[in-house]
Amino acid sequence: MSESSTLQWLRAPRLAEDTLPPESLKVECRRCGRSVQVSLSAMRPPGFLHVDDQVACPEIQERWTGNGSGGLLLMMCGALEQSLDPVSDIEHHEAAVQYEPAPLVAQRIAPQPMKLSPPSWDDSADDQEEAERTGRLHVLLARFVEHRKAFIRVTVGVVALVVVAVGGVLLPLRNLQILIQAPPGLSAVSLQREPLPTSVAVRRTTMDAAAPSTQAPSTQAPSSQRTPSAPPVAMRQPQAADPLPLPEGPSAGNPKPVVLADAASAQPKLRVPETVAIPGGTFAMGGEDDSEQPVHQVSIRPFAMGKYPVTVGEWKACVAAGSCADIAAGSDDQPVTNASYDDAQAYLGWLAKVTGKAFRLPTEAEWEYAARAGRRSKYWWGDRMRPGMANCKGCNTASEASDAAQPLKVGSFAANPFGLFDMGGEVAQWVADNWHKSYKGAPADGAAWLDDGSYARVIRSGSWSNGAADARAGSRDRYDGRIRHPTLGFRVALTP
């Protein structure tokens, strides 16, 4: 329904007094601040002169129920009625003084416009009207709903502070109670620890029983008041290093004594790779392939190197400790294979932690220096492959050939003059350097040649599945250090 249609529908019917001369007064409302024309008539109370002003009044919109349109113009808002009070008093006073009451119909004197003071909004009066209309309970409920989020936050904060305060008070009281109940010589921290293993408790009990008493009888507590950490022992339990003698004679009815095994003997022994001391020196590094050029002089400081590649048995100790991946296959005396560069670093980090020694991978220069063992030939024994010298493809007779699926056990062939085994063939070995396509710009002091952000790593020695050319001392190849391969292994190095 449009605005014009609404105003036409709300327009009141004509009354009898509409024929009288119209009288109106412009009044400012104290609530909304609007200036409206008020109709003044002797036949009815003051009302809106224009229905548009009445429809726009907020209070009229709230009070009008829509039950007929005849009395709409008779409705007045409370603020507008208060604005008319001074005008009505003046009009009645002037009418009483100047005119005598007519016998029939008293004619209403036209009010004179007067200057009213600026209206002011009274919050207390509005609140009072709202409380009278809806009740104080509804007002309080509306205010609570409006501020409920702030109330909930304040309540949660207060509860949290109370919980923290109570916990801060109860925790010291609990520790104090534990200290009060603890036997002499024990603290609350020691009471909260886990109990000693049974074997340790038995040993301590037997040692206390065997040791002579050095305290006065009055200071020893009765046995009935003790609280042992292990079941009571009637007799001294035999130790592995000090077994009890067996009873003599057939009349002895006691069973054989139980000998307690040492706890350390039940744990597997740590297998550390055996190393060989390599003397320092200077050598010509490089070979015949393009990646082995140019041949250059390198000075090597003394260091130690693994006598064999890391074996499966040595790798299993790291797996048992939870520091290495379970990738080893084969017998314990075979070299570990299928190891990536990252796997080798994990093993070396664990080995350095448990031994306290700075184990690492050899540099490429150290590996070639150790493989040549002071020689300049292709192999440490000469320039031609000889059967029985290296485990590589096609390098041996049929009786000496290795299984193509896996390498032989370490040390199956002769060692070079430095005492190192399997420095050509057997298993390809990771070194510390990143891959470079030539030796141009390589370090001359034997240090590792590293590049940030590169995953390509150098591998040396070839493997049992590669030919004799890859088993040369100067042969080099590359592989992604993050990826495993069935022919890749490594050996350790150590700086003295």
Secondary structure as GFF3:
##gff-version 3
##sequence-region A 1 496
A	DSSP	alpha_helix	3	10	.	.	.	ID=ss1
A	DSSP	three_ten_helix	16	19	.	.	.	ID=ss2
A	DSSP	beta_strand	24	28	.	.	.	ID=ss3
A	DSSP	beta_strand	35	39	.	.	.	ID=ss4
A	DSSP	beta_strand	47	48	.	.	.	ID=ss5
A	DSSP	alpha_helix	51	55	.	.	.	ID=ss6
A	DSSP	alpha_helix	58	63	.	.	.	ID=ss7
A	DSSP	alpha_helix	78	98	.	.	.	ID=ss8
A	DSSP	alpha_helix	123	134	.	.	.	ID=ss9
A	DSSP	alpha_helix	136	146	.	.	.	ID=ss10
A	DSSP	alpha_helix	148	181	.	.	.	ID=ss11
A	DSSP	alpha_helix	188	192	.	.	.	ID=ss12
A	DSSP	alpha_helix	198	210	.	.	.	ID=ss13
A	DSSP	three_ten_helix	217	219	.	.	.	ID=ss14
A	DSSP	three_ten_helix	223	225	.	.	.	ID=ss15
A	DSSP	alpha_helix	263	266	.	.	.	ID=ss16
A	DSSP	beta_strand	275	278	.	.	.	ID=ss17
A	DSSP	beta_strand	281	285	.	.	.	ID=ss18
A	DSSP	three_ten_helix	290	292	.	.	.	ID=ss19
A	DSSP	beta_strand	296	300	.	.	.	ID=ss20
A	DSSP	beta_strand	303	306	.	.	.	ID=ss21
A	DSSP	alpha_helix	312	320	.	.	.	ID=ss22
A	DSSP	alpha_helix	341	355	.	.	.	ID=ss23
A	DSSP	beta_strand	359	360	.	.	.	ID=ss24
A	DSSP	alpha_helix	364	372	.	.	.	ID=ss25
A	DSSP	beta_strand	428	434	.	.	.	ID=ss26
A	DSSP	beta_strand	456	460	.	.	.	ID=ss27
A	DSSP	three_ten_helix	468	471	.	.	.	ID=ss28
A	DSSP	beta_strand	476	480	.	.	.	ID=ss29
A	DSSP	beta_strand	488	489	.	.	.	ID=ss30
A	DSSP	beta_strand	493	494	.	.	.	ID=ss31
###
